[in-house]
Amino acid sequence: MFREPIQETTTEMPIVPNSPMYQELKTKSADELKQLRPEDLAALAEDLTEVMQATNDREGIHGGSMDGTRHMKYEDKEGNTWMAKGYPAERLHRALADEFVSGMAGKLGLSTRMEAKTGVIDGEFRVLVKWAETTGSLWDELDGNWDNPTSFVEKLTETEILQIAQEQVLDWLTSNHDPHLGHFLRREEGGFVCIDKAQAFKYIGDRDEELSTEYNPNGPINGFHNLNYKPAYNVVLPRVANGKCAVSIDQCWEAVQKVIDKVEAVDDNEYAESIEPYAAFRFDVIDSREDERRGVDRKKFMKLAVDRKKNIRAAFENMYQELMQGKEKKEAAA
């Protein structure tokens, strides 16, 4: 079934909920927030204990994560399945990142969106992502094509390539550099659902951060040549630019511009207000050593995040110009 990469959206759709916890994060001063423990604020989140029932289903869940993230499935009263992710205290802000990125994906009308919401279950603050039935990930597609990843990309359909191209707008907007092939899951009805946006904004403010199919800040951890963990865009887009794929790089650019139009249609003040609770939680409540080392505080982060939105078209114009120049050089040499 053909799955439209982007769909019409309701402009009134809020990016994040106007919850008591978020109100507290937006209205308290930095000094007041620094006196609070993460669990004090989490107690203000929506209590989902009565509406979520734990299941024993572990299918699709592969234990915990290296960073201490824990996963568990729940079912709501309507019969929907949700996966709850619990983060260790020093990374609890990642739950808010998941919710914010999900909200932006909805605002942009991306059909790859995985719905996410924060809440408390049995006294523990978690983020819940709505379960989608899938048939594997792009990791499965790459398997057996290690020596010839071009053949893997050439098998992708028009819809799939356009979904990948458009998803990059969301990931660059939110400075998420962990969209590897394993995070692109195939829906049973066709197209992708994109999961795990918890690393959003992790690298924002780094001196070398750039929108490029060469940039891979997780390379030192996962291996720079490890195709499994490279950003999907680094694997797919240069090969699309080289031709012989279901769509051209020019068609990708046309599709990307449609998402950029939607980003620019979001009011800057609305965007800043929606991201403020995450920033307050990360920099004033958690106050991690990681941010200390980077020299990024709440004020600097907010400027970087809003400037990223304002300059998103120019950043993509530069990247696609480079991709198209590479295509033209190859054609000239042929």
MARPAZA-76615 format. One line per 10 residues: number of its first residue (from 1); for each residue x, y, z of N, C-alpha, C. Coordinates in nm, 2 decimals. Example, Ala and Ser with C-alpha at 12.3 -4.5 7.8 and 13.67 -1.06 7.14 Angstrom:
! residues 2
1 = 1.32 -0.57 0.78 1.23 -0.45 0.78 1.32 -0.33 0.78 | 1.28 -0.22 0.71 1.37 -0.11 0.71 1.29 0.00 0.79
! end
This chain:
! residues 334
1 = 0.08 -0.12 0.00 0.00 0.00 0.00 0.09 0.12 0.00 | 0.06 0.22 -0.09 0.14 0.34 -0.09 0.11 0.43 0.03 | 0.21 0.47 0.09 0.20 0.55 0.22 0.25 0.69 0.19 | 0.17 0.79 0.20 0.21 0.93 0.17 0.31 0.96 0.28 | 0.43 1.01 0.24 0.53 1.05 0.34 0.48 1.16 0.44 | 0.41 1.26 0.39 0.35 1.36 0.48 0.21 1.37 0.45 | 0.13 1.41 0.55 -0.01 1.42 0.55 -0.05 1.56 0.60 | -0.18 1.59 0.57 -0.23 1.72 0.62 -0.24 1.72 0.77 | -0.21 1.83 0.83 -0.22 1.84 0.98 -0.31 1.95 1.02 | -0.35 1.94 1.15 -0.43 2.05 1.21 -0.34 2.15 1.27
11 = -0.34 2.27 1.22 -0.24 2.37 1.27 -0.25 2.40 1.42 | -0.37 2.37 1.47 -0.39 2.40 1.62 -0.33 2.29 1.70 | -0.29 2.18 1.64 -0.23 2.06 1.72 -0.12 2.11 1.80 | -0.13 2.09 1.94 -0.01 2.13 2.02 0.10 2.04 2.01 | 0.22 2.09 2.02 0.34 2.01 2.01 0.36 1.92 2.13 | 0.34 1.98 2.25 0.34 1.90 2.38 0.22 1.94 2.46 | 0.18 1.85 2.55 0.06 1.88 2.63 0.08 1.99 2.73 | -0.03 2.06 2.77 -0.02 2.16 2.87 -0.04 2.10 3.01 | 0.05 2.02 3.05 0.03 1.94 3.17 0.08 2.02 3.29 | 0.04 1.98 3.41 0.08 2.05 3.54 0.24 2.04 3.55
21 = 0.30 1.93 3.51 0.44 1.92 3.52 0.51 2.02 3.43 | 0.46 2.03 3.30 0.52 2.13 3.21 0.50 2.27 3.25 | 0.38 2.30 3.31 0.35 2.43 3.36 0.45 2.47 3.47 | 0.48 2.37 3.56 0.58 2.40 3.67 0.71 2.43 3.61 | 0.75 2.35 3.51 0.88 2.37 3.45 0.90 2.50 3.38 | 0.79 2.55 3.32 0.79 2.68 3.25 0.78 2.80 3.34 | 0.72 2.78 3.46 0.70 2.90 3.55 0.79 2.92 3.66 | 0.85 2.81 3.71 0.95 2.82 3.82 1.08 2.88 3.77 | 1.15 2.95 3.86 1.28 3.00 3.82 1.39 2.89 3.82 | 1.50 2.92 3.76 1.61 2.82 3.76 1.65 2.78 3.90
31 = 1.66 2.88 3.99 1.70 2.85 4.12 1.60 2.76 4.19 | 1.47 2.79 4.17 1.37 2.70 4.23 1.38 2.56 4.18 | 1.40 2.55 4.05 1.40 2.41 3.98 1.53 2.34 4.03 | 1.63 2.40 4.06 1.76 2.34 4.10 1.74 2.28 4.24 | 1.64 2.32 4.32 1.61 2.27 4.45 1.52 2.15 4.44 | 1.47 2.12 4.33 1.38 2.00 4.31 1.45 1.88 4.27 | 1.40 1.77 4.31 1.45 1.64 4.26 1.37 1.60 4.13 | 1.42 1.53 4.04 1.34 1.49 3.92 1.21 1.42 3.96 | 1.21 1.34 4.07 1.09 1.27 4.11 0.99 1.37 4.16 | 1.03 1.48 4.22 0.93 1.58 4.26 0.85 1.63 4.14
41 = 0.91 1.66 4.03 0.84 1.71 3.91 0.76 1.59 3.85 | 0.82 1.48 3.85 0.76 1.36 3.78 0.62 1.33 3.85 | 0.62 1.36 3.98 0.49 1.34 4.05 0.38 1.42 4.00 | 0.41 1.53 3.93 0.30 1.62 3.87 0.26 1.57 3.73 | 0.32 1.47 3.68 0.29 1.41 3.55 0.16 1.33 3.56 | 0.09 1.31 3.45 -0.03 1.24 3.45 -0.01 1.09 3.50 | -0.10 1.06 3.60 -0.09 0.92 3.66 -0.17 0.82 3.57 | -0.10 0.73 3.51 -0.16 0.64 3.41 -0.17 0.50 3.48 | -0.15 0.49 3.61 -0.15 0.36 3.67 -0.29 0.29 3.65 | -0.40 0.36 3.66 -0.53 0.30 3.65 -0.57 0.26 3.51
51 = -0.51 0.32 3.41 -0.55 0.30 3.27 -0.45 0.21 3.19 | -0.34 0.18 3.25 -0.24 0.09 3.19 -0.22 -0.04 3.26 | -0.23 -0.15 3.19 -0.21 -0.28 3.25 -0.09 -0.34 3.20 | 0.01 -0.38 3.29 0.13 -0.45 3.24 0.10 -0.58 3.17 | 0.17 -0.61 3.07 0.16 -0.74 3.00 0.29 -0.82 3.02 | 0.28 -0.95 2.99 0.40 -1.03 3.00 0.47 -1.05 2.86 | 0.41 -0.98 2.77 0.46 -0.99 2.63 0.60 -0.92 2.61 | 0.70 -1.00 2.58 0.83 -0.94 2.55 0.87 -0.94 2.41 | 0.78 -0.98 2.32 0.81 -0.98 2.18 0.85 -0.84 2.13 | 0.96 -0.84 2.06 1.01 -0.71 2.00 1.09 -0.63 2.10
61 = 1.10 -0.68 2.22 1.18 -0.61 2.33 1.30 -0.69 2.35 | 1.42 -0.63 2.34 1.54 -0.70 2.35 1.62 -0.66 2.48 | 1.56 -0.69 2.59 1.62 -0.66 2.72 1.64 -0.51 2.74 | 1.73 -0.47 2.83 1.76 -0.33 2.86 1.86 -0.27 2.76 | 1.90 -0.15 2.79 2.00 -0.08 2.70 2.12 -0.06 2.78 | 2.23 -0.03 2.71 2.36 0.00 2.77 2.35 0.12 2.86 | 2.26 0.22 2.83 2.26 0.34 2.91 2.16 0.33 3.02 | 2.11 0.21 3.05 2.03 0.19 3.17 1.88 0.20 3.14 | 1.84 0.22 3.01 1.70 0.23 2.97 1.63 0.10 2.99 | 1.51 0.10 3.05 1.43 -0.03 3.07 1.30 -0.02 2.99
71 = 1.26 -0.13 2.93 1.15 -0.14 2.84 1.04 -0.24 2.90 | 0.92 -0.20 2.89 0.81 -0.29 2.93 0.68 -0.26 2.86 | 0.60 -0.36 2.82 0.48 -0.34 2.75 0.36 -0.32 2.84 | 0.27 -0.23 2.80 0.14 -0.21 2.87 0.03 -0.21 2.77 | -0.09 -0.23 2.82 -0.21 -0.23 2.74 -0.31 -0.13 2.80 | -0.37 -0.04 2.72 -0.46 0.06 2.78 -0.61 0.00 2.77 | -0.70 0.07 2.82 -0.84 0.02 2.83 -0.91 0.00 2.69 | -0.85 0.07 2.59 -0.90 0.05 2.45 -0.83 -0.06 2.38 | -0.74 -0.13 2.44 -0.67 -0.24 2.38 -0.55 -0.21 2.31 | -0.50 -0.08 2.31 -0.38 -0.04 2.25 -0.26 -0.08 2.33
81 = -0.16 -0.12 2.26 -0.03 -0.16 2.33 0.06 -0.04 2.33 | 0.13 -0.02 2.44 0.23 0.08 2.46 0.36 0.03 2.52 | 0.47 0.07 2.47 0.60 0.03 2.53 0.64 0.15 2.62 | 0.66 0.12 2.75 0.71 0.21 2.85 0.86 0.21 2.86 | 0.92 0.32 2.85 1.07 0.33 2.87 1.10 0.41 3.00 | 1.18 0.34 3.08 1.22 0.41 3.20 1.37 0.44 3.19 | 1.40 0.57 3.22 1.54 0.61 3.20 1.60 0.63 3.34 | 1.73 0.61 3.35 1.80 0.64 3.48 1.79 0.79 3.51 | 1.81 0.83 3.63 1.79 0.96 3.68 1.86 1.07 3.60 | 1.99 1.04 3.56 2.07 1.14 3.49 2.03 1.15 3.35
91 = 1.94 1.06 3.30 1.90 1.07 3.16 1.74 1.09 3.15 | 1.68 1.12 3.26 1.54 1.13 3.26 1.48 1.23 3.16 | 1.56 1.33 3.13 1.51 1.43 3.03 1.49 1.37 2.90 | 1.54 1.25 2.87 1.52 1.19 2.74 1.38 1.15 2.72 | 1.30 1.13 2.83 1.16 1.10 2.81 1.09 1.22 2.75 | 1.13 1.34 2.80 1.07 1.46 2.74 1.11 1.48 2.60 | 1.23 1.44 2.56 1.27 1.45 2.43 1.19 1.36 2.34 | 1.16 1.24 2.38 1.08 1.15 2.30 0.94 1.21 2.28 | 0.88 1.27 2.38 0.75 1.33 2.37 0.75 1.45 2.28 | 0.85 1.54 2.29 0.86 1.66 2.21 0.88 1.62 2.06
101 = 0.97 1.53 2.03 0.99 1.49 1.89 0.87 1.43 1.83 | 0.80 1.35 1.91 0.67 1.29 1.86 0.57 1.40 1.83 | 0.56 1.50 1.91 0.47 1.61 1.89 0.51 1.69 1.76 | 0.64 1.71 1.74 0.68 1.78 1.62 0.65 1.70 1.50 | 0.67 1.57 1.50 0.64 1.48 1.39 0.49 1.49 1.35 | 0.41 1.50 1.46 0.26 1.51 1.43 0.23 1.65 1.37 | 0.30 1.75 1.42 0.28 1.89 1.37 0.32 1.90 1.22 | 0.42 1.82 1.18 0.47 1.82 1.05 0.40 1.72 0.96 | 0.31 1.64 1.02 0.23 1.55 0.94 0.31 1.43 0.88 | 0.42 1.39 0.95 0.51 1.28 0.91 0.44 1.15 0.94
111 = 0.42 1.07 0.83 0.36 0.94 0.85 0.45 0.84 0.92 | 0.57 0.87 0.95 0.67 0.79 1.02 0.66 0.81 1.17 | 0.57 0.89 1.21 0.56 0.93 1.35 0.52 0.81 1.44 | 0.59 0.80 1.56 0.55 0.71 1.66 0.49 0.79 1.78 | 0.37 0.77 1.81 0.31 0.85 1.92 0.37 0.83 2.05 | 0.40 0.93 2.13 0.47 0.92 2.26 0.41 1.01 2.36 | 0.40 0.97 2.48 0.35 1.06 2.59 0.42 1.02 2.72 | 0.44 1.12 2.81 0.50 1.09 2.94 0.39 1.07 3.04 | 0.42 1.00 3.15 0.33 0.98 3.25 0.39 0.90 3.36 | 0.31 0.88 3.47 0.36 0.80 3.59 0.28 0.67 3.59
121 = 0.35 0.56 3.61 0.29 0.43 3.63 0.35 0.37 3.76 | 0.27 0.34 3.85 0.31 0.28 3.98 0.42 0.37 4.04 | 0.41 0.50 4.03 0.50 0.59 4.10 0.63 0.62 4.02 | 0.64 0.56 3.90 0.76 0.58 3.83 0.74 0.66 3.70 | 0.82 0.76 3.67 0.80 0.85 3.56 0.86 0.78 3.43 | 0.78 0.77 3.33 0.82 0.70 3.21 0.77 0.77 3.08 | 0.82 0.73 2.97 0.76 0.78 2.85 0.70 0.65 2.78 | 0.58 0.67 2.73 0.52 0.55 2.66 0.51 0.58 2.51 | 0.54 0.49 2.43 0.53 0.50 2.29 0.43 0.40 2.24 | 0.34 0.44 2.15 0.23 0.35 2.10 0.29 0.25 2.01
131 = 0.26 0.12 2.04 0.32 0.01 1.97 0.26 0.00 1.83 | 0.35 -0.02 1.73 0.30 -0.04 1.59 0.35 -0.18 1.55 | 0.26 -0.25 1.48 0.30 -0.38 1.43 0.39 -0.36 1.31 | 0.51 -0.42 1.32 0.60 -0.41 1.21 0.66 -0.54 1.17 | 0.73 -0.54 1.06 0.78 -0.66 1.00 0.94 -0.66 0.99 | 1.00 -0.60 1.09 1.14 -0.59 1.08 1.19 -0.45 1.05 | 1.32 -0.43 1.05 1.38 -0.30 1.02 1.47 -0.30 0.90 | 1.52 -0.19 0.87 1.62 -0.18 0.76 1.75 -0.25 0.79 | 1.77 -0.28 0.91 1.89 -0.37 0.95 1.87 -0.50 0.87 | 1.75 -0.55 0.87 1.72 -0.68 0.80 1.75 -0.67 0.65
141 = 1.72 -0.56 0.60 1.74 -0.54 0.45 1.89 -0.53 0.42 | 1.96 -0.47 0.51 2.11 -0.45 0.48 2.18 -0.58 0.50 | 2.13 -0.67 0.59 2.20 -0.80 0.61 2.22 -0.87 0.48 | 2.34 -0.91 0.46 2.38 -0.98 0.33 2.42 -0.88 0.22 | 2.41 -0.75 0.25 2.46 -0.65 0.15 2.57 -0.56 0.20 | 2.65 -0.62 0.30 2.75 -0.54 0.36 2.85 -0.49 0.26 | 2.89 -0.58 0.16 2.99 -0.54 0.07 2.94 -0.46 -0.05 | 2.81 -0.45 -0.06 2.75 -0.37 -0.17 2.62 -0.30 -0.12 | 2.63 -0.20 -0.03 2.52 -0.13 0.02 2.44 -0.06 -0.08 | 2.50 -0.03 -0.20 2.43 0.03 -0.31 2.31 -0.06 -0.36
151 = 2.33 -0.19 -0.36 2.22 -0.28 -0.40 2.11 -0.28 -0.31 | 2.14 -0.26 -0.18 2.03 -0.25 -0.08 1.95 -0.12 -0.10 | 2.02 -0.01 -0.13 1.95 0.12 -0.14 1.86 0.11 -0.27 | 1.91 0.05 -0.38 1.84 0.04 -0.50 1.71 -0.04 -0.49 | 1.70 -0.12 -0.39 1.58 -0.20 -0.37 1.47 -0.12 -0.29 | 1.50 -0.01 -0.24 1.41 0.07 -0.16 1.30 0.13 -0.26 | 1.18 0.14 -0.22 1.07 0.19 -0.30 1.07 0.34 -0.30 | 0.99 0.40 -0.39 0.98 0.55 -0.39 0.93 0.60 -0.26 | 0.83 0.54 -0.20 0.78 0.59 -0.08 0.88 0.58 0.03 | 0.95 0.47 0.04 1.05 0.45 0.14 1.16 0.55 0.14
161 = 1.21 0.58 0.02 1.32 0.68 0.00 1.27 0.82 0.04 | 1.15 0.85 0.00 1.10 0.99 0.03 1.07 1.00 0.18 | 1.03 0.89 0.25 1.01 0.89 0.39 1.14 0.92 0.46 | 1.25 0.85 0.41 1.38 0.87 0.47 1.43 1.01 0.45 | 1.41 1.06 0.33 1.46 1.20 0.31 1.38 1.30 0.39 | 1.25 1.28 0.41 1.18 1.38 0.49 1.20 1.36 0.64 | 1.23 1.24 0.68 1.26 1.22 0.82 1.38 1.30 0.87 | 1.47 1.32 0.78 1.60 1.39 0.81 1.57 1.53 0.85 | 1.46 1.59 0.80 1.43 1.73 0.84 1.39 1.73 0.99 | 1.31 1.64 1.03 1.28 1.63 1.18 1.41 1.60 1.26
171 = 1.49 1.51 1.21 1.61 1.48 1.29 1.71 1.59 1.30 | 1.73 1.66 1.19 1.82 1.78 1.20 1.76 1.89 1.28 | 1.63 1.91 1.27 1.56 2.02 1.35 1.59 1.99 1.50 | 1.58 1.86 1.54 1.59 1.83 1.68 1.73 1.77 1.71 | 1.83 1.79 1.62 1.97 1.75 1.65 1.98 1.61 1.70 | 1.90 1.52 1.63 1.91 1.38 1.66 2.00 1.31 1.56 | 2.11 1.25 1.60 2.20 1.19 1.51 2.21 1.04 1.53 | 2.10 0.98 1.58 2.10 0.84 1.61 1.99 0.77 1.52 | 1.96 0.82 1.40 1.86 0.76 1.32 1.92 0.65 1.23 | 1.97 0.54 1.30 2.04 0.44 1.22 1.93 0.35 1.15
181 = 1.97 0.26 1.07 1.88 0.17 0.99 1.79 0.09 1.08 | 1.84 0.05 1.20 1.75 -0.03 1.29 1.64 0.05 1.35 | 1.64 0.18 1.33 1.53 0.27 1.39 1.42 0.30 1.28 | 1.44 0.24 1.16 1.34 0.25 1.06 1.27 0.11 1.05 | 1.15 0.10 1.11 1.08 -0.02 1.11 0.97 -0.02 1.00 | 0.95 -0.14 0.94 0.85 -0.15 0.83 0.71 -0.17 0.90 | 0.62 -0.09 0.87 0.48 -0.11 0.91 0.42 -0.23 0.83 | 0.33 -0.30 0.90 0.26 -0.41 0.83 0.19 -0.36 0.70 | 0.13 -0.24 0.71 0.05 -0.19 0.60 0.13 -0.11 0.50 | 0.26 -0.10 0.52 0.35 -0.03 0.43 0.41 0.09 0.48
191 = 0.53 0.13 0.44 0.60 0.24 0.48 0.67 0.22 0.62 | 0.74 0.32 0.67 0.81 0.31 0.79 0.75 0.38 0.91 | 0.78 0.33 1.03 0.76 0.41 1.15 0.90 0.42 1.21 | 0.93 0.54 1.25 1.07 0.57 1.30 1.07 0.58 1.45 | 1.15 0.51 1.52 1.15 0.50 1.66 1.28 0.56 1.73 | 1.27 0.57 1.86 1.38 0.61 1.95 1.45 0.74 1.91 | 1.38 0.85 1.95 1.44 0.98 1.93 1.50 1.04 2.06 | 1.53 0.95 2.15 1.58 1.00 2.28 1.71 1.07 2.28 | 1.79 1.05 2.18 1.91 1.13 2.17 1.89 1.27 2.11 | 1.77 1.31 2.09 1.74 1.45 2.04 1.82 1.55 2.12
201 = 1.88 1.64 2.05 1.95 1.76 2.11 2.08 1.72 2.19 | 2.11 1.59 2.18 2.23 1.55 2.26 2.36 1.63 2.21 | 2.38 1.64 2.08 2.50 1.70 2.03 2.48 1.85 1.99 | 2.37 1.91 2.01 2.35 2.05 1.97 2.45 2.13 2.05 | 2.52 2.22 1.97 2.62 2.31 2.03 2.76 2.26 2.02 | 2.78 2.13 1.97 2.91 2.08 1.94 2.97 2.16 1.82 | 3.10 2.19 1.83 3.16 2.28 1.73 3.15 2.22 1.59 | 3.16 2.08 1.58 3.17 2.02 1.45 3.03 1.98 1.40 | 2.92 2.00 1.47 2.79 1.96 1.43 2.76 2.02 1.29 | 2.72 1.94 1.20 2.68 2.00 1.07 2.58 1.90 1.00
211 = 2.50 1.96 0.91 2.41 1.88 0.83 2.48 1.83 0.71 | 2.52 1.70 0.72 2.61 1.64 0.61 2.59 1.49 0.62 | 2.60 1.43 0.50 2.60 1.28 0.50 2.73 1.22 0.54 | 2.82 1.31 0.59 2.95 1.26 0.64 2.95 1.27 0.80 | 2.86 1.34 0.85 2.87 1.37 1.00 2.81 1.25 1.07 | 2.88 1.20 1.17 2.84 1.08 1.25 2.90 1.09 1.39 | 2.84 1.16 1.48 2.91 1.18 1.61 2.91 1.06 1.70 | 2.83 0.96 1.66 2.83 0.83 1.74 2.93 0.74 1.68 | 3.01 0.78 1.58 3.11 0.70 1.52 3.21 0.65 1.62 | 3.26 0.73 1.71 3.36 0.69 1.81 3.31 0.57 1.90
221 = 3.18 0.57 1.92 3.12 0.47 2.00 3.09 0.34 1.92 | 3.03 0.36 1.81 2.98 0.24 1.73 3.07 0.20 1.62 | 3.17 0.28 1.58 3.26 0.25 1.47 3.22 0.33 1.35 | 3.31 0.41 1.29 3.27 0.50 1.18 3.23 0.43 1.06 | 3.28 0.30 1.04 3.24 0.23 0.92 3.14 0.12 0.94 | 3.08 0.12 1.06 2.97 0.03 1.09 2.84 0.07 1.03 | 2.80 0.01 0.92 2.68 0.05 0.85 2.56 0.03 0.93 | 2.56 -0.06 1.03 2.44 -0.08 1.12 2.41 0.05 1.19 | 2.51 0.12 1.23 2.49 0.23 1.32 2.51 0.37 1.26 | 2.55 0.37 1.14 2.56 0.50 1.07 2.42 0.56 1.06
231 = 2.40 0.70 1.06 2.27 0.76 1.03 2.22 0.71 0.89 | 2.10 0.67 0.88 2.04 0.61 0.76 2.07 0.71 0.64 | 2.07 0.84 0.67 2.08 0.93 0.56 2.22 0.93 0.50 | 2.32 0.89 0.58 2.46 0.88 0.53 2.47 0.76 0.44 | 2.39 0.66 0.46 2.40 0.54 0.38 2.32 0.56 0.25 | 2.20 0.62 0.26 2.10 0.62 0.15 2.12 0.74 0.06 | 2.13 0.86 0.11 2.12 0.98 0.02 2.23 0.99 -0.08 | 2.36 0.96 -0.05 2.46 0.97 -0.15 2.44 0.87 -0.26 | 2.38 0.75 -0.23 2.36 0.65 -0.33 2.24 0.69 -0.42 | 2.14 0.75 -0.36 2.03 0.81 -0.44 2.09 0.91 -0.54
241 = 2.18 1.00 -0.49 2.24 1.10 -0.58 2.31 1.04 -0.69 | 2.37 0.92 -0.67 2.44 0.85 -0.78 2.35 0.79 -0.88 | 2.22 0.79 -0.86 2.13 0.73 -0.96 2.09 0.59 -0.94 | 2.01 0.54 -1.03 1.96 0.40 -1.04 1.87 0.36 -0.92 | 1.81 0.46 -0.85 1.72 0.43 -0.74 1.58 0.47 -0.79 | 1.48 0.43 -0.70 1.34 0.45 -0.74 1.30 0.60 -0.76 | 1.38 0.69 -0.70 1.36 0.83 -0.72 1.49 0.90 -0.73 | 1.49 1.02 -0.78 1.62 1.10 -0.80 1.64 1.18 -0.68 | 1.76 1.23 -0.67 1.79 1.33 -0.56 1.71 1.46 -0.57 | 1.68 1.49 -0.69 1.60 1.61 -0.72 1.46 1.59 -0.66
251 = 1.40 1.47 -0.67 1.27 1.44 -0.62 1.27 1.44 -0.47 | 1.39 1.39 -0.41 1.40 1.40 -0.26 1.40 1.54 -0.22 | 1.47 1.63 -0.29 1.47 1.77 -0.25 1.34 1.83 -0.25 | 1.26 1.80 -0.35 1.12 1.85 -0.36 1.04 1.80 -0.24 | 1.05 1.68 -0.20 0.98 1.62 -0.09 1.03 1.69 0.04 | 1.16 1.71 0.05 1.21 1.77 0.17 1.16 1.91 0.19 | 1.15 1.99 0.08 1.10 2.13 0.09 0.96 2.13 0.14 | 0.88 2.03 0.12 0.74 2.03 0.17 0.74 2.02 0.32 | 0.84 1.95 0.38 0.84 1.94 0.52 0.90 2.07 0.58 | 1.00 2.13 0.51 1.06 2.25 0.56 0.95 2.36 0.56
261 = 0.86 2.36 0.46 0.75 2.46 0.46 0.67 2.45 0.59 | 0.65 2.32 0.63 0.57 2.30 0.75 0.64 2.35 0.88 | 0.78 2.32 0.88 0.86 2.37 0.99 0.85 2.52 1.00 | 0.86 2.59 0.89 0.86 2.74 0.89 0.72 2.79 0.92 | 0.62 2.71 0.90 0.48 2.75 0.93 0.46 2.75 1.08 | 0.54 2.68 1.16 0.52 2.68 1.31 0.58 2.81 1.36 | 0.50 2.87 1.44 0.54 3.00 1.50 0.67 2.98 1.59 | 0.76 3.07 1.57 0.89 3.06 1.65 0.86 3.06 1.80 | 0.76 3.15 1.84 0.73 3.15 1.99 0.66 3.03 2.04 | 0.58 2.97 1.96 0.51 2.84 1.99 0.62 2.73 2.01
271 = 0.71 2.73 1.91 0.82 2.63 1.91 0.91 2.65 2.04 | 0.94 2.77 2.07 1.03 2.79 2.19 0.95 2.76 2.32 | 0.82 2.79 2.32 0.74 2.76 2.44 0.73 2.61 2.46 | 0.72 2.54 2.35 0.70 2.39 2.36 0.83 2.32 2.40 | 0.94 2.38 2.37 1.07 2.31 2.40 1.12 2.36 2.54 | 1.06 2.46 2.59 1.11 2.52 2.72 1.10 2.42 2.84 | 1.00 2.34 2.85 1.00 2.24 2.96 1.11 2.14 2.95 | 1.14 2.09 2.83 1.25 2.00 2.81 1.38 2.07 2.86 | 1.40 2.19 2.81 1.53 2.26 2.84 1.54 2.28 2.99 | 1.43 2.32 3.06 1.43 2.34 3.20 1.46 2.22 3.28
281 = 1.40 2.11 3.24 1.42 1.98 3.30 1.57 1.93 3.28 | 1.62 1.95 3.16 1.76 1.90 3.13 1.86 1.98 3.20 | 1.85 2.12 3.19 1.96 2.20 3.24 1.94 2.25 3.38 | 1.82 2.26 3.43 1.80 2.31 3.57 1.77 2.21 3.67 | 1.71 2.10 3.63 1.67 1.99 3.72 1.78 1.88 3.72 | 1.80 1.83 3.60 1.91 1.72 3.58 2.05 1.78 3.60 | 2.07 1.89 3.52 2.20 1.96 3.53 2.32 1.86 3.52 | 2.32 1.79 3.40 2.42 1.68 3.38 2.56 1.73 3.36 | 2.66 1.65 3.40 2.80 1.68 3.38 2.83 1.68 3.23 | 2.76 1.61 3.15 2.78 1.60 3.00 2.76 1.74 2.95
291 = 2.65 1.81 2.99 2.63 1.95 2.94 2.73 2.05 3.00 | 2.78 2.02 3.12 2.88 2.10 3.18 3.01 2.10 3.09 | 3.04 1.98 3.05 3.16 1.96 2.96 3.15 2.03 2.83 | 3.03 2.04 2.78 3.00 2.10 2.65 2.99 2.25 2.66 | 2.97 2.30 2.78 2.96 2.44 2.79 2.83 2.50 2.74 | 2.72 2.41 2.75 2.59 2.45 2.71 2.50 2.46 2.83 | 2.43 2.58 2.85 2.34 2.59 2.95 2.20 2.62 2.89 | 2.10 2.64 2.97 1.96 2.65 2.92 1.94 2.76 2.83 | 2.00 2.88 2.86 1.98 3.00 2.77 2.05 2.97 2.64 | 2.17 2.92 2.64 2.24 2.89 2.51 2.17 2.78 2.43
301 = 2.12 2.68 2.50 2.04 2.58 2.43 1.92 2.63 2.36 | 1.84 2.72 2.43 1.72 2.77 2.37 1.75 2.85 2.24 | 1.86 2.93 2.25 1.90 3.00 2.13 1.94 2.91 2.01 | 2.02 2.81 2.05 2.06 2.71 1.95 1.94 2.64 1.88 | 1.85 2.60 1.97 1.73 2.52 1.92 1.64 2.61 1.83 | 1.62 2.73 1.87 1.53 2.82 1.79 1.60 2.86 1.66 | 1.73 2.89 1.67 1.81 2.93 1.55 1.81 2.81 1.45 | 1.82 2.69 1.50 1.82 2.57 1.41 1.69 2.57 1.33 | 1.58 2.60 1.39 1.45 2.61 1.32 1.46 2.72 1.21 | 1.50 2.84 1.25 1.50 2.95 1.16 1.59 2.93 1.04
311 = 1.70 2.86 1.06 1.80 2.84 0.95 1.79 2.71 0.88 | 1.68 2.63 0.90 1.67 2.50 0.85 1.67 2.49 0.70 | 1.61 2.58 0.63 1.61 2.58 0.48 1.75 2.60 0.42 | 1.82 2.70 0.48 1.96 2.72 0.43 2.05 2.60 0.45 | 2.03 2.53 0.56 2.11 2.42 0.59 2.09 2.30 0.49 | 1.96 2.28 0.46 1.93 2.17 0.36 1.96 2.21 0.22 | 1.95 2.34 0.19 1.99 2.39 0.05 2.14 2.36 0.03 | 2.22 2.38 0.13 2.36 2.36 0.12 2.39 2.21 0.10 | 2.33 2.12 0.18 2.35 1.98 0.18 2.31 1.92 0.04 | 2.19 1.96 0.00 2.14 1.91 -0.13 2.22 1.96 -0.25
321 = 2.27 2.08 -0.24 2.36 2.14 -0.34 2.48 2.05 -0.36 | 2.54 2.01 -0.24 2.66 1.92 -0.24 2.62 1.79 -0.30 | 2.51 1.73 -0.27 2.47 1.60 -0.32 2.44 1.61 -0.47 | 2.38 1.72 -0.52 2.36 1.73 -0.66 2.49 1.76 -0.74 | 2.58 1.83 -0.68 2.71 1.85 -0.74 2.78 1.72 -0.76 | 2.77 1.63 -0.66 2.83 1.50 -0.67 2.77 1.42 -0.78 | 2.64 1.43 -0.80 2.57 1.36 -0.91 2.62 1.42 -1.05 | 2.63 1.55 -1.05 2.67 1.61 -1.18 2.82 1.57 -1.22 | 2.91 1.56 -1.12 3.04 1.52 -1.15 3.05 1.38 -1.20 | 2.96 1.29 -1.15 2.96 1.16 -1.19 2.91 1.15 -1.34
331 = 2.81 1.23 -1.37 2.75 1.23 -1.50 2.85 1.28 -1.60 | 2.93 1.39 -1.56 3.03 1.44 -1.65 3.14 1.35 -1.68 | 3.17 1.26 -1.58 3.28 1.17 -1.60 3.24 1.04 -1.68 | 3.11 1.02 -1.69 3.06 0.90 -1.76 3.08 0.91 -1.91
! end
